[in-house]
Amino acid sequence: MEYKCVKCGHTDYEQDQMRATGGALAKMFDIQNKKFVTVSCTKCGYTEIYKKKSGMGSNIADWFIG
C-alpha cells in the first residue's frame, strides 16, 4: 500500500485493527461486530480509520471466544 500522511507528508505507517460493538443486542451480549482498519503515521501519529466488512461467522466466533 502506498501511503503519504495528509498531515506531515511522511510515508512510513503502521496498520492495525480495531473492533467495536454496534446496536443494543451486540452491546448486551458484548459482540464486537464492527471492524475497522487503522493506518497511523509513524512520525506524527495521525491516524485514519477505515470500516472493514465482517461476516456472520466471525461475529458468532467473537461471541463464543469473548
C-alpha positions in Angstrom: 0.0 0.0 0.0 1.3 3.4 -0.9 0.8 5.9 2.0 1.5 9.5 2.4 0.4 11.2 5.7 -2.0 14.1 4.9 -0.8 16.0 8.0 3.0 15.8 7.7 3.8 14.1 4.3 5.7 11.2 5.9 5.5 7.8 4.0 6.0 5.3 6.8 3.0 3.9 8.6 1.7 1.2 10.9 -1.5 -0.7 10.2 -3.7 -2.3 12.9 -7.3 -3.4 13.6 -10.0 -2.1 15.9 -13.3 -3.7 16.9 -16.4 -2.1 18.4 -19.9 -3.1 19.4 -22.9 -2.0 17.3 -26.5 -2.0 18.4 -28.2 -2.8 21.6 -28.1 -6.6 21.3 -24.5 -6.5 20.4 -23.7 -4.4 23.4 -25.9 -6.7 25.7 -24.0 -9.8 24.6 -20.6 -8.0 24.2 -20.4 -8.9 20.5 -17.9 -6.7 18.7 -19.5 -6.8 15.2 -18.0 -3.6 13.9 -14.5 -3.9 12.5 -12.1 -1.2 11.4 -8.6 -0.9 9.9 -6.4 1.9 11.3 -3.5 3.4 9.4 -1.2 5.5 11.6 1.7 7.7 10.6 4.9 6.6 12.4 6.2 10.2 12.5 3.3 12.4 13.8 0.8 9.7 14.9 -2.1 10.9 12.7 -4.5 8.0 12.3 -7.1 7.2 9.6 -9.9 4.7 10.3 -11.5 2.6 7.6 -14.5 0.4 8.0 -14.0 -3.3 7.3 -16.8 -5.7 6.3 -17.3 -8.5 8.7 -19.1 -11.8 8.1 -21.7 -13.6 10.3 -19.2 -16.4 11.0 -16.7 -14.1 12.6 -19.4 -12.4 14.7 -20.5 -15.8 16.1 -16.9 -16.8 16.8 -16.4 -13.4 18.6 -19.4 -14.3 20.8 -18.1 -17.7 21.8 -14.5 -16.6 22.2 -15.4 -13.4 24.1 
